[in-house]
């Protein structure tokens, strides 16, 4: 038996028939092509999830928006699966949706699903929107959120709203708008050109600063979230602001006066600061030394602030008709004498420690005056004063002599002269 080609004779010529070896080679090529093409076709027909592991996700929606089996599922605009089934929930108040996506798809658990229109023809799709790319990720059997408030309006609802808006606009309004628009631009052909050019420039500016604007909007959304979480505090703050505004409005004359007189006062203050600019450092440095002394003698400072105004009022009471009218009473009494303090030699700048133990003993006519008798800090009083000073001089008289002033002496002298002339 020969494996070569055979030739069949006929009246019109000869035709070469295939040999068994050629048929075997063609069958092997067919098997190879089938092994490649058939799985590819099955994978194409099976959809985005294809072969291999799959992730089955469940979602509960108030309205399924007409989703059907086989609707595409996308993640960031890339097909990753399909809708396996859509059915009413057991209690009938919603819809249960089952999604099937490829097993290697990483979907963060914070993601949510949204029903969108894939084209103007009204073809629906399910778009999974992740909040971030961080784990943990959804696994098979998990539930993905489908918030009702984040579902976009469907095309039929949009068309219905647009039709309602158009019906609300009367033909007369459109005529008025057209006439006004024509009057606004009919005599100035450059105005519309400038408007369009400025709009283009504004759009370009927004496009160039899109990252900054996006950050601002994101921060503003975070601020709104924080405000919503602290509604009570925000309302209390608004009430306080309203009360403060009412107080400002009630004191409007005071603010008008301040605004009227304030600039001149600020100018005088500025001139004063400019004049003594170089001395402020020294003043502040000295205050560092003075402040502890004043703070320790708070009671003495309070006494002085209470006594000095009374003394100034008493001093003002002697003024009559623009002149001082007062009587000077001269008395002689004992003087409290302290022990002498040794003097330092010339050039010796060593400070002398004060003797805090001596005091002026109380008695009739003793004037208990001076800083040593002022209220002392830390409630010390005279507790540590153990060394009395000596008393020098006679005791004070009980009926002091009234010494007249110059005006009174002149009047007295004139009265004597008048009496002498009249023989009195």
Secondary structure, DSSP 8 states (H G I E B T S, - for coil): ---S-EEEE-SS-EEEE--HHHHHHHHHHHHHHHHHHHHHHHHHHH-TT-SS-EEEEEEEES--TT--TT-EEEETTEEEEEEEEEEE-TTSSSEEEEEEEETT---BTT-EEEEEESSTT--EEEEEE-S-S-S-B--TT-B-B--GGGS---HHHHHHHHHHHHHHS-HHHHHHHHHHHHHHHSS-HHHHHHHHHHHHHHHHHHHHTHHHHHHHHHHHHHHHHHHHHTHHHHHHHHHHHHHHHHHHHHTHHHHHHHHHHHHHHHHHHHHHHHHTGGGHHHHHHHHHHHHHHHHHTHHHHHHHHHHHHHHHHHHHTTEETTEE---EEE----EEE--------TT--------TTEE----TT----SGGGS--GGG-TTTT--EE-EEES----SS-EEE--HHHHHHHHHHHHHHHHTT-
